[in-house]
Amino acid sequence: MRHIVISILVLFLFSSHVVVSASVIGSTAVLQSGDSNSHTDDSPTEIIRQHFIPWRFSVYADPAFEAELVAGFPPQYVNILHENGDGWVLISTADGNYWTFITANRRYISRPVGIFRNSGDTSHECILSPQTVTILEQDSRWLLIETWLGERWIYLDFQPPTDNLDLLLGRFEGSMAIYYKNLETGFTYSRNADRMFFSASVPKAPFALYIFDLAEQGQVDLNSTVIVQASDFHQSLGSIRHRRNAGTPVSQQTLLEWMVSYSDGMATSMLRRTHNQEHYRQFLMELGVPSNNVGGTLLHSRFTASNAGLYAEAIFNYIESDGTYSNLFREMIFNNQYPFIISDHPVASKTGWTRGLAWHDMAIVDAPSPYILVILTQRQGWSERDYQDFAEISKAFQAFNDTWFLQR
């Protein structure tokens, strides 16, 4: 399962007066002057020598800038316990023994950032790919570093420019809502994200998540069956009507597959009458979505692009977990038979359409740095232009995500 990568670009607030545990990332701490408990059983404890580090520095779990960053410290003397000969030394801290680099003021930049001629500039010259840099000077969150262009500045809180996205989406202003989130960094971009839309079939995905959650708690047996009723044939459309007759049993797992992968309305109707809808409303409230958006038949609900973003993130967290049924749900949602959002990376999505009211897609894109993309519209749908517009927007966000958040 994928583990979300936390950026090491964290804010260090340094103070030499208070001793704080060094195990908290980004915390301020003062080094211990004597021996300490090592974070590994076989770490040396005898002090070889003292050394003054004249810059703000970090300590790591292992002797590598890409290793886990443990804490930050102000300039000070350190007690060296071991040297490996290439600039890395093991030092004692108040919370254990950790590694730091004493030859130069260096740091690993974990994601692409803009390169600026001056600190405080708003327009970047080019892009710095993830790498270890040598810091020549620091001005708050701005770092002066050595580059192939000479001495240039980077900003630790750099936000990717969205001008190209703004220009593209400006063509659809007022007729479309967008929500994008990079799941590793938390960076979001949205337009009209709080505009309410008729939901069509998109809620089938969070409703499936609700049922899988019940199964994880042991409250639902996915092998249990639901009997096809004559009324099911009149409530909604779906291919299941051509596969089962009234009075025949269908497992909940099969119904979930038809509902999620094939957007089968009749399967949804059967699951909806099997499960308590008020409990489902409560489940949505726990996700942060207003429960009064849920319609009486589930499909006649209303939602926003930001609501759909919450659905997608909850689904992502579940299918990336070690849940008993998480892989099963992953297979279903990655097998959407009617995708509107596309990518060169695998896409898990749930579409929804009702002519004149909804032409939607809610997607999780399994890129090297995964992201959510939600596109909601009120188009008639099914035309070549609809697919072309969704493809163009999809590829624009893929390029944006791969440019600024692809780990290298």
For each residue, the residues with C-beta under 8 A, 3 or more apart:
1: 320 321 322
2: 320 370
3:
4: 183 184
5: 110 184 369 407
6: 25 184
7: 10 110 111 184 185
8: 69 107 108 110
9: 109 110 111 156 157
10: 7 25 26 69 72
11: 26 141 156
12: 26 28 56 58 72
13: 28
14: 28 56 72 73 74
15: 18 28 30 74
16: 30 74 76
17: 30
18: 15 28 30
19: 29 30 94
20: 24 27 28 29 30 94
21: 24 27 29 94 95
22: 27 29 59 70 71 73 93 94 95 96 98
23: 27 70 71 95 96
24: 20 21 27 71
25: 6 10 69 70 71
26: 10 11 12 71 72
27: 20 21 22 23 24 71 72
28: 12 13 14 15 18 20 72 73 74
29: 19 20 21 22 71 72 73 93 94 95
30: 15 16 17 18 19 20 73 76 94
31: 73 76 77 78 79 91 92 93 94
32: 35 36 79 92 93 94
33: 79
34: 79 92
35: 32 45 47 92
36: 32 45 92 93 94 95 96 97
37: 95 96
38: 41 42 43 45 96 97
39: 43 61 95 96 97 98
40: 43 97
41: 38
42: 38
43: 38 39 40 81 82 90 97
44: 81 82 90 97
45: 35 36 38 81 92 97
46: 81
47: 35 50 79 80 81 92
48: 80 81 82 83
49: 80
50: 47 77 78 79 80
51: 77 78 80 89 102
52: 75 76 77 78
53: 57 73 75 76 77 78 100 102
54: 75
55: 75 105 135 138
56: 12 14 72 73 74 75 105 138
57: 53 72 73 75 100 101 102 105
58: 12 69 70 71 72 73 100 107
59: 22 69 70 71 72 73 91 93 98 99 100
60: 63 64 65 67 68 69 70 98 99 100
61: 39 67 68 70 98 99
62: 67 68 99
63: 60 67 84 86 88 90 99 101
64: 60 67 88
65: 60 101 106 107 108 132
66: 108
67: 60 61 62 63 64 99
68: 60 61 62
69: 8 10 25 58 59 60
70: 22 23 25 58 59 60 61 95 98
71: 22 23 24 25 26 27 29 58 59 93 95 98
72: 10 12 14 26 27 28 29 56 57 58 59
73: 14 22 28 29 30 31 53 56 57 58 59 76 93
74: 14 15 16 28 56
75: 52 53 54 55 56 57
76: 16 30 31 52 53 73
77: 31 50 51 52 53
78: 31 50 51 52 53 89 91 92 100 102
79: 31 32 33 34 47 50 91 92
80: 47 48 49 50 51 83 89 90 91
81: 43 44 45 46 47 48 89 90 91 92 97
82: 43 44 48 89 90
83: 48 80 88 89 90
84: 63 88 89
85:
86: 63
87: 101 102 103 104
88: 63 64 83 84 99 100 101 102
89: 51 78 80 81 82 83 84 99 100 101 102
90: 43 44 63 80 81 82 83 97 98 99
91: 31 59 78 79 80 81 97 98 99 100
92: 31 32 34 35 36 45 47 78 79 81 96 97
93: 22 29 31 32 36 59 71 73 96 97 98
94: 19 20 21 22 29 30 31 32 36
95: 21 22 23 29 36 37 39 70 71
96: 22 23 36 37 38 39 92 93
97: 36 38 39 40 43 44 45 81 90 91 92 93
98: 22 39 59 60 61 70 71 90 91 93
99: 59 60 61 62 63 67 88 89 90 91
100: 53 57 58 59 60 78 88 89 91
101: 57 63 65 87 88 89 104 106
102: 51 53 57 78 87 88 89
103: 87 106
104: 87 101 134
105: 55 56 57 134 135 136
106: 65 101 103 132 133 134 135
107: 8 58 65 132 133 135 143
108: 8 65 66 130 131 132 133
109: 9 113 128 130 131 132 133 154
110: 5 7 8 9 130 407
111: 7 9 130 185 404 405 407
112: 127 128 129 130 403 404 405 406
113: 109 127 128 154 155 156 158
114: 124 125 126 127 128 154 155 158 161
115: 124 125 126 127 128 147 149 152 153 154
116: 119 121 123 124 125 152 153 154 155
117: 121 125 152 153
118: 121 153
119: 116 139 142 144 153 155
120: 142
121: 116 117 118 124 153
122:
123: 116
124: 114 115 116 121 127 158 161
125: 114 115 116 117 149 152
126: 114 115 149
127: 112 113 114 115 124 403
128: 109 112 113 114 115 131 133 147 154
129: 112 408
130: 108 109 110 111 112 407 408
131: 108 109 128
132: 65 106 107 108 109
133: 106 107 108 109 128 143 145 146 154
134: 104 105 106 145 146
135: 55 105 106 107 138 143 144 145
136: 105 144 145 146 151
137: 143 144
138: 55 56 135 142 143 144
139: 119 142 144
140:
141: 11 155 156 157
142: 119 120 138 139 153 154 155 156
143: 107 133 135 137 138 153 154 155 156
144: 119 135 136 137 138 139 151 152 153
145: 133 134 135 136 151 152 153 154
146: 133 134 136 150 151
147: 115 128 150 151 152
148:
149: 115 125 126 152
150: 146 147
151: 136 144 145 146 147
152: 115 116 117 125 144 145 147 149
153: 115 116 117 118 119 121 142 143 144 145
154: 109 113 114 115 116 128 133 142 143 145 158
155: 113 114 116 119 141 142 143 158
156: 9 11 113 141 142 143
157: 9 141
158: 113 114 124 154 155
159: 187
160: 187 400 403 404 405
161: 114 124 164
162: 165 166 189 400
163: 166 167
164: 161 167 168 396 400
165: 162 168 169 189 396 397 400
166: 162 163 169 170
167: 163 164 170
168: 164 165 171 392 393 396
169: 165 166 172 173 176 178 191 393
170: 166 167 173
171: 168
172: 169 175 176 377 389
173: 169 170 176 191
174: 192
175: 172 377 378 379
176: 169 172 173 191 192 375 376 377
177: 190 191 192 193 195 197 304 305 374 375 376 377
178: 169 189 190 191 192 193 305 373 374 375 376 393
179: 188 189 190 193 305 306 308 309 372 373 374
180: 188 189 190 371 372 373 374 397 400 401
181: 186 187 188 189 309 313 371 372
182: 185 186 187 188 369 370 371 401 404 405
183: 4 186 313 316 369 370 371 372
184: 4 5 6 7 369 370 405 407
185: 7 111 182 369 405
186: 181 182 183
187: 159 160 181 182 404 405
188: 179 180 181 182 309
189: 162 165 178 179 180 181
190: 177 178 179 180 193 305 306 309
191: 169 173 176 177 178
192: 174 176 177 178 195 305
193: 177 178 179 190 304 305 306 309
194: 304 305 306
195: 177 192 304 305 376
196: 302 303 304
197: 177 302 303 304 305 358 360 376 378
198: 300 301 302 354 357 358 378
199: 202 203 293 295 299 300 301 302 303 352 358 360
200: 299 352 353 354 357 358 360
201: 204 263 265 268 299 350 351 352 353
202: 199 205 303 308 311 350 351 352 360 362
203: 199 206 207 294 298 299 301 303 311 352
204: 201 207 208 259 260 263 268 298 299 350 352
205: 202 208 209 260 311 312 315 333 350 362
206: 203 209 210 284 287 289 311 314 315
207: 203 204 210 211 259 268 271 272 280 298
208: 204 205 211 212 256 259 260 329 332 333
209: 205 206 212 213 311 314 315 318 329
210: 206 207 213 214 275 279 280 283
211: 207 208 214 215 220 252 256 271 275
212: 208 209 215 216 256 318 323 325 326 328 329
213: 209 210 216 217 283 318
214: 210 211 217 219 220 275
215: 211 212 218 219 220 221 222 324 325
216: 212 213 323 324 325
217: 213 214
218: 215
219: 214 215
220: 211 214 215 224 252 275
221: 215 224 252
222: 215 251 252 253 256 325
223: 251 252 253
224: 220 221 251 252
225: 249 250 251 252
226: 249 250 251 252 255 270 271 274
227: 247 248 249 250
228: 232 240 244 245 246 247 248 249 250 270
229: 232 246 270
230: 233 234 246
231: 234 235
232: 228 229 235 236 241 246 266 269 270
233: 230 241 246 266
234: 230 231
235: 231 232 265 266 269 297
236: 232 265 266 268 269 297 299
237: 241 265 266
238: 241 258 262 264 265 266 267 268 269
239: 242 243 258 262 264
240: 228 243 244 250 255 258 264 266 267 270
241: 232 233 237 238 244 266
242: 239
243: 239 240
244: 228 240 241 248 250
245: 228 248
246: 228 229 230 232 233
247: 227 228
248: 227 228 244 245
249: 225 226 227 228
250: 225 226 227 228 240 244 254 255 267 270
251: 222 223 224 225 226 254 255
252: 211 220 221 222 223 224 225 226 255 256 271 274
253: 222 223 256 257 328
254: 250 251 257 258 267
255: 226 240 250 251 252 258 259 264 267 270 271
256: 208 211 212 222 252 253 259 260 267 271 329 332
257: 253 254 260 261 262 332
258: 238 239 240 254 255 261 262 264 267
259: 204 207 208 255 256 262 263 264 267 268 271
260: 204 205 208 256 257 263 329 332 333 335 336 350
261: 257 258 332 333 335 336 337
262: 238 239 257 258 259 267 337
263: 201 204 259 260 336 337 338 350 351 352
264: 238 239 240 255 258 259 267 268
265: 201 235 236 237 238 268 269 299
266: 232 233 235 236 237 238 240 241 269 270
267: 238 240 250 254 255 256 258 259 262 264 270 271
268: 201 204 207 236 238 259 264 265 271 272 298 299
269: 232 235 236 238 265 266 272 273 297
270: 226 228 229 232 240 250 255 266 267 273 274
271: 207 211 226 252 255 256 259 267 268 274 275
272: 207 268 269 275 277 297 298
273: 269 270
274: 226 252 270 271
275: 210 211 214 220 271 272 279 280
276: 279 280
277: 272 280 281 294 298
278: 281 282
279: 210 275 276 282 283
280: 207 210 275 276 277 283 284 294
281: 277 278 284 285 291 294
282: 278 279 285 286 291
283: 210 213 279 280 286 287
284: 206 280 281 287 289 290 291 293 294
285: 281 282 288 289 290 291
286: 282 283
287: 206 283 284 310 311 314
288: 285 310
289: 206 284 285 293 303 307 310 311
290: 284 285 293 307
291: 281 282 284 285 294
292:
293: 199 284 289 290 301 302 303 307
294: 203 277 280 281 284 291 298 301
295: 199 298 299 300 301 302
296: 300
297: 235 236 269 272 300
298: 203 204 207 268 272 277 294 295 301
299: 199 200 201 203 204 236 265 268 295
300: 198 199 295 296 297
301: 198 199 203 293 294 295 298
302: 196 197 198 199 293 295
303: 196 197 199 202 203 289 293 307 308
304: 177 193 194 195 196 197 307 308 376
305: 177 178 179 190 192 193 194 195 197 308 309 374 375 376
306: 179 190 193 194 309 310
307: 289 290 293 303 304 310 311
308: 179 202 303 304 305 311 312 360 362 374 376
309: 179 181 188 190 193 305 306 312 313 372 374
310: 287 288 289 306 307 313 314
311: 202 203 205 206 209 287 289 307 308 314 315 362
312: 205 308 309 315 316 362 363 364 372 374
313: 181 183 309 310 316 317 372
314: 206 209 287 310 311 317 318
315: 205 206 209 311 312 318 319 329 333 348 364
316: 183 312 313 319 320 364 370 372
317: 313 314 320 321
318: 209 212 213 314 315 321 323 326 329
319: 315 316 326 327 329 330 333 348 364
320: 1 2 316 317 326
321: 1 317 318 326
322: 1 326
323: 212 216 318 326
324: 215 216
325: 212 215 216 222 328 329
326: 212 318 319 320 321 322 323 329 330
327: 319 330 331
328: 212 253 325 331 332
329: 208 209 212 256 260 315 318 319 325 326 332 333
330: 319 326 327 333 334 348
331: 327 328 334 335
332: 208 256 257 260 261 328 329 335
333: 205 208 260 261 315 319 329 330 336 348 349 350 364
334: 330 331 346 347 348 366
335: 260 261 331 332
336: 260 261 263 333 339 347 348 349 350 351
337: 261 262 263
338: 263 351 353
339: 336 342 347 349 351 361 363
340: 349 351 359 360 361 375 386 387 390
341: 347 349 361 363 365 373 375 390 393 394
342: 339 347 390 391 394 395
343: 346 347 363 365 367 394 395 398
344: 398
345: 365 366 367 368 398
346: 334 343 365 366
347: 334 336 339 341 342 343 363 364 365 366
348: 315 319 330 333 334 336 363 364 366
349: 333 336 339 340 341 361 362 363 364
350: 201 202 204 205 260 263 333 336 361 362
351: 201 202 263 336 338 339 340 360 361 362
352: 199 200 201 202 203 204 263 358 360 361
353: 200 201 338 358 359 360 381 382
354: 198 200 357 358
355: 380 381
356: 378 380
357: 198 200 354 378
358: 197 198 199 200 352 353 354 376 377 378 381
359: 340 353 377 378 379 380 381 386
360: 197 199 200 202 308 340 351 352 353 374 375 376 377
361: 339 340 341 349 350 351 352 373 374 375 390
362: 202 205 308 311 312 349 350 351 372 374
363: 312 339 341 343 347 348 349 372 373 374
364: 312 315 316 319 333 347 348 349 370 371 372
365: 341 343 345 346 347 370 371 372 373 398 401
366: 334 345 346 347 348 370
367: 343 345 370 371 398 401 402 406
368: 345 402 406 407
369: 5 182 183 184 185 401 402 405 406 407
370: 2 182 183 184 316 364 365 366 367
371: 180 181 182 183 364 365 367 397 401 405
372: 179 180 181 183 309 312 313 316 362 363 364 365
373: 178 179 180 341 361 363 365 394 397
374: 177 178 179 180 305 308 309 312 360 361 362 363
375: 176 177 178 305 340 341 360 361 390 393 394
376: 176 177 178 195 197 304 305 308 358 360
377: 172 175 176 177 358 359 360
378: 175 197 198 356 357 358 359
379: 175 359 386
380: 355 356 359 383 386
381: 353 355 358 359 386
382: 353 386
383: 380 386 387
384: 387 388
385: 388 389
386: 340 359 379 380 381 382 383 389 390
387: 340 383 384 390 391
388: 384 385 391 392
389: 172 385 386 392 393
390: 340 341 342 361 375 386 387 393 394
391: 342 387 388 394 395
392: 168 388 389 395 396
393: 168 169 178 341 375 389 390 396 397
394: 341 342 343 373 375 390 391 397 398
395: 342 343 391 392 398 399
396: 164 165 168 392 393 399 400
397: 165 180 371 373 393 394 400 401
398: 343 344 345 365 367 394 395 401 402
399: 395 396 402 403
400: 160 162 164 165 180 396 397 403 404
401: 180 182 365 367 369 371 397 398 404 405 406
402: 367 368 369 398 399 405 406
403: 112 127 160 399 400 406
404: 111 112 160 182 187 400 401
405: 111 112 160 182 184 185 187 369 371 401 402
406: 112 367 368 369 401 402 403
407: 5 110 111 130 184 368 369
408: 129 130
